[in-house]
Amino acid sequence: MVVTDDSSPSSFVQYGIDDKPPLSTALLLGAQHYLTMVGANIAVPLILAGALGMPADVIPRFVGTFFVVSGIATLMQTTFGNRYPIVQGAPFSMLAPALAVIGVATAADQSGIAWQSALLQLQGAIIVAAVVEVFVGYFGLLGRLRKFISPVVIAPTIALIGLSLFNAPQVASATNNWWLLGLTLALIVLFSQYLDTAHPAFKLFPVLLGVIVSYVVAAGLSVAGVIAPGAAGYVNLQTVIEAPALMPIYPLQWGFAGGAGTTTVALPVVGSVAFGIPQFTTSFIIGMLAGVAASMVESFGDYHAVARLSGVGAPSERRINHGIGMEGLMNVFSAVMGGSGSTSYSENIGAIGLTGVASRYVVQVGAVVMLIMGFVGYFGQLIATIPDPIVGGLYVAMFGQIVAVGLSNLKYVDLDSSRNVFIVGVAMFAGLAVPAYMGNVGSAAAFREGMRQVALVGPVLGTQLVADTVFVIGSTGMAVGGLIAFFFDNTIAGTRAERGLEEWEDTVEDDSDFESALDRFRGDESATAD
């Protein structure tokens, strides 16, 4: 049975994990959940499209693919995976190796249609790396590490998830529209913190209301000419009018193969639909494995954060394994559909902290809407017109909440212990400094070249396997901080009470508290038999 402590945030939760609000309310709450992650779920495909050199008329379908994948992956995770109310979406942790694959594949392409070739190489690399993730999850490899992970490790890992986007262009750009960002943030704070007792709508929909009001203001000023075209905050409604009504999105949809290390081949065509077969290149697969590893570390922290904000016990080993295994399966699905992977979204967890809505049903309703809307060109283009400053305001509110949730795990540990203070401080500093260094290096290729120059061990460190793995993990703050905290916490002497394990383990659910889809199916069979 789940045991929570007296300071559990359960009293804050408006809708618990198993609660089902009315459908009309669930639709609005689900839309709010997806609004919190829309910036990232659009940013990733747009970044990839730019690197691929994708034609402008293809980009809306590419973005729509990510929303379709997000909807299906969320439904699968909430129903058959860890069953937490976590939205699934395009991962930033896999973006660095994806860009590396695209850079090499497009440079070496001889087909004349480089973007399809590179995308098929990316699909193949993700498929193989994701199969490894499935193995790690369903064979219980990651869950077995649970006994070695204390609040001293979890606290900086979750906090660094929140800090990972503090310098995102939507927040820190020198050309940002600061008053629009400030308006969005101020409205979210006003509704969620000051007016939360004035009316239930302010408590349940602070993000949705804040975004709608800010968007209407930005659109009105854009139409009036106050915000000029091309300026931060400009809303181009003409692109929505010109968008296609429906977009064909189907598996293996990028109908061309060829490029780096492959031979151009004719692909099967059914009617007017051409199918693109993923391509498999060893070096690309190795690089993507590092991205998947970073994604698993991030998801591990996300599971603990969402459990805490939902007012339930920390995840059991069994729940963690099912969550990671399902993320692996959905990464395979994403690659087959022509996306770049799928993982748990931290923005959604921050929304739970602001609204108290932790209902699995709400997230599932939102996932169905997102799945349907992914095929609708008007919707995708409308979402794409949300200005970066509004997304930046969302980031400040959402990720600030996650930082606080991460640090709140320190209440279990002895903060008078110099050991604990040292580990947390070094892990967080390194988790910010190392990715900043990798960013200054610029690319995986440049880092690989630098590693080759290291005396004596350069020939080993400069190999693509070693260098790309280090670069991708080093570019992911929560992976750096989590690994450093894990190493120190398990090698520097400290008692279980000092590390917070004794008190923390009282809050961890038993493996028997988690029912997988198979368990529920067997239970229904038993009930029928009885």
Buried (B, 14 or more C-beta within 10 A) or exposed (E): EBBBEEEBBBEBBBBBBEBBBEEEBBBBBBBBBBBBBBBBBBBBBBBBBEBBEBEEEBBBBBBBBBBBBBBBBBBBBBBBBBBBBBBBBBBBBBBBBBBBBBBBBBEBBEBEBBBBBBBBBBBBBBBBBBBBBBEBBBEBEBBEBBEEBBBBBBBBBBBBBBBBBBEBBBBEBEEBBEEBBBBBBBBBBBBBEEBBEEEEBBBBBBBBBBBEBBBEBBBEBBEEEEBEEEEBBBBBEEEBEEBBEEBEBEEBBBBBBBBBBBEBEEBEEEEEEBBBBBBBBEBBBBBBBBBBBBBBBBBBBBBBBBBBBBBBBBBBBBBBBBBBBBBBBBBBBBBBBBBBBBBBBBBBBBBBBBBBBBBBBBBBBBBBBBBEBBBBBBBBBBBBBBBBBBBBBBBBBBBBBBBBBBBBBBBBBBEEBEBBBEBBEBBBEBBBEBBEEBEEBEBBBBBBEBBBEEEEEEEEBBBBBBBBBBBBBBBBBBBBBBBBBBEBBBEEEBEEEBBBBEBBBEBBBEEEBBBBBEEEEEEEEEEEEE
